[in-house]
Amino acid sequence: MNSFARIYYNYRRIAKTIILFLIISGPGVIVMLADNDAGGITTYAATGAKYGYGLIWFLVLLLPVAYYVQEMTVRLGAVTKRGHAEAIFSAFGPFWGWFSLLDLALTDWLTLVTEFIGMTAALSIFHVPPIMTIIVVAVVMLLMVLQGRYWTWEKIALVFAALNLIYIPGAFIIHPSISNILHQGAIPHFPGGLNNDIFFFLMANIGTTIAPWMIFFQQSAVVDKGLQEKDIAWEKVDTFMGSVFTIMVATFIIVVTGTVLRGVQIESAAQAAIKLMGINKYLGTFLAVGLFDAGFLGAICISLASSWAIGEVFGWAHSLNYKIREAPWFYGAYLLAILTAGSVVLIPGAPLVLITLFVQVIAVTLLPAALVFLILLLNNEETMGKYKNTRWQNTITTMIVVVIIILSTLYAVSALFPSLFK
Amino acid sequence: MSKGMRVTLSQRIREFFLKRFRKIREINKRYEKSSIKMTPAVRISLLFLRIYLIFLVVVLVYKFVTLVR
């Protein structure tokens, strides 16, 4: 028996579990890593540059927050076989249904614009013109859905999700002090005291961890993948692993900028990448590639979240398992979102900063409703049966939702009135 | 000829929008009745969401007015 065969024989159970996980994993890992989108990368880079490793503990606290919210969409999707938009229409009637759908479409479109801003900024570091970036991205995004199989789309998306982990080797290039990271980052404290500045950063980090499109995306993806009640346990593992990955990526970005850009004011992730290029060519390249990938992953998930939601409500064929001729409206909505959002970035003098600011405010109008509906739907015994929320789950998720609503509202208000918290 | 074409085009546009409105009316009818049981918790939650939305609209309008001034 050669050494490889012996290793496989000794660890065959672990190997089989990993292979099975790779086959089953999908919506959870994808949605969580897509959460680290272009805006998220900027937030983490700025957090590290301003507070060093000091807020790593706070990111770790966000892991259960992200997991518990997204886990509910898994149960809801697998049991009801409905997307979140359709579930809201059915349970709460047309007023809340249209409000959620229109708000989601607007929020997603604006967020899509910010993803294109991130992607064009990242590739402009390598002297790629924005128009080229947008054309290539639009073509790749179209090719990903054209093959007519959800499974294939998911595995391609997982490759891009894996590329999001590029920040992890990136952090090792600079040899950060592990003892410093643990000493400064593991113990909960507020560097410089709990003032308005740090409060703004805490709110921004929460805002990037839970977004309305994530709820709609994962529930629809669970339905499109055809997951059943029996798959819930695996999909929970998928979601948990996704939460671990997303917090790991965020932590490593903070480690990078906290080590080499401490004290530098970061306005965007692209600016951080350019500064890092001057310190270490490979590190800057890693951040720029990661930023592009983050924008791309965010774009494919966000545009699909809208198309699925609109398709569900209008009763159109809305599955990645359909060919274009079988679901023309679904793919039409997907393509329209990509082309219009990409075009906005190319308009000279377009108010891109205003759009980025507006996204935060508009997202807050939808997030509380989407989260409250999620909890109410998970407590509906008629549809959820034995998969409804337990008292323990209700306690945890209600606490999480209340905190998210308060902090995200304060974040939106502070974005509208910057002097209010100064 | 061109008048005929214009009539056809305007008719088509009208038909397109009528079809969409019909679809919206159909959706409204399909989901007319809320399927969730209206327990006190559900009622309170929906009331909170309405108040929250009104608050956000007031904040946005205030911001808009101060910007215009």
Chai-1 contact restraints between the chains, C-beta under 6 A:
chainA,res_idxA,chainB,res_idxB,connection_type,confidence,min_distance_angstrom,max_distance_angstrom,comment,restraint_id
A,F89,B,Y31,contact,1.0,0.0,6.0,A-B,restraint_1
A,S90,B,Y31,contact,1.0,0.0,6.0,A-B,restraint_2
A,S90,B,S35,contact,1.0,0.0,6.0,A-B,restraint_3
A,A91,B,S35,contact,1.0,0.0,6.0,A-B,restraint_4
A,A91,B,I36,contact,1.0,0.0,6.0,A-B,restraint_5
A,F92,B,S34,contact,1.0,0.0,6.0,A-B,restraint_6
A,G93,B,Y31,contact,1.0,0.0,6.0,A-B,restraint_7
A,G93,B,S34,contact,1.0,0.0,6.0,A-B,restraint_8
A,P94,B,N28,contact,1.0,0.0,6.0,A-B,restraint_9
A,P94,B,Y31,contact,1.0,0.0,6.0,A-B,restraint_10
A,G97,B,Y31,contact,1.0,0.0,6.0,A-B,restraint_11
A,T365,B,L56,contact,1.0,0.0,6.0,A-B,restraint_12
A,P368,B,Y52,contact,1.0,0.0,6.0,A-B,restraint_13
A,A369,B,L49,contact,1.0,0.0,6.0,A-B,restraint_14
A,V372,B,S45,contact,1.0,0.0,6.0,A-B,restraint_15
A,L376,B,V42,contact,1.0,0.0,6.0,A-B,restraint_16
A,L376,B,S45,contact,1.0,0.0,6.0,A-B,restraint_17
A,N380,B,I36,contact,1.0,0.0,6.0,A-B,restraint_18
A,L416,B,K63,contact,1.0,0.0,6.0,A-B,restraint_19
